[in-house]
Amino acid sequence: MTTDERLDRLTEKHGALAESLQLLTADVQSLAQSVKEHDRILRGHAELIGDLARIASAHEQRIERLEGRQG
């Protein structure tokens, strides 16, 4: 194999590696965006769960007060 042929093969490999790196970079950026969106959703769910816990506690206290009056 001549030097020119070797250089051509290396150039092809370099191009293929560069393309693979570009695709990988795009995939990683997409994944990072997806993670941010999931994080936002989970934070929203955590806030809703906190709200529900506070509501349940308030209802429990109200029931205890009402039962205390009847007993």
C-alpha positions in Angstrom: 0.0 0.0 0.0 1.4 3.4 -1.0 1.7 6.4 1.2 -1.0 8.1 -0.7 -3.4 5.2 -0.3 -2.6 5.1 3.4 -3.2 8.8 3.7 -6.5 8.4 1.8 -7.6 5.7 4.2 -6.7 7.8 7.2 -8.5 10.8 5.8 -11.6 8.6 5.3 -11.4 7.2 8.8 -10.9 10.8 10.2 -14.1 11.9 8.3 -16.0 8.9 9.7 -14.8 9.6 13.2 -15.7 13.3 12.9 -19.2 12.4 11.7 -19.6 9.9 14.5 -18.5 12.6 17.0 -21.0 15.1 15.6 -23.8 12.5 15.9 -22.8 11.6 19.4 -22.7 15.3 20.4 -26.2 15.8 19.1 -27.4 12.8 21.0 -25.8 14.0 24.2 -27.4 17.5 23.8 -30.8 15.9 23.2 -30.4 13.7 26.2 -29.4 16.7 28.3 -32.5 18.5 27.2 -34.6 15.5 28.0 -33.1 15.3 31.5 -33.9 19.0 32.1 -37.5 18.4 31.1 -37.8 15.4 33.3 -36.3 17.3 36.2 -38.8 20.1 35.7 -41.7 17.6 35.7 -40.4 15.8 38.8 -40.0 19.1 40.6 -43.6 20.0 39.7 -44.8 16.6 41.0 -42.9 17.1 44.3 -44.6 20.4 44.8 -48.0 18.9 44.2 -47.2 16.1 46.6 -46.2 18.7 49.2 -49.5 20.5 48.6 -51.5 17.3 49.0 -49.7 16.5 52.2 -50.5 19.9 53.7 -54.2 19.5 52.6 -54.4 16.1 54.2 -52.9 17.4 57.4 -55.3 20.3 57.5 -58.2 17.9 56.9 -57.0 15.5 59.6 -56.8 18.4 62.1 -60.3 19.6 61.2 -61.7 16.0 61.7 -59.9 15.8 65.1 -61.4 19.1 66.1 -64.9 18.1 65.0 -64.7 14.7 66.7 -63.4 16.4 69.9 -66.5 18.6 69.9 -68.8 15.6 69.5 -67.1 13.4 72.0 
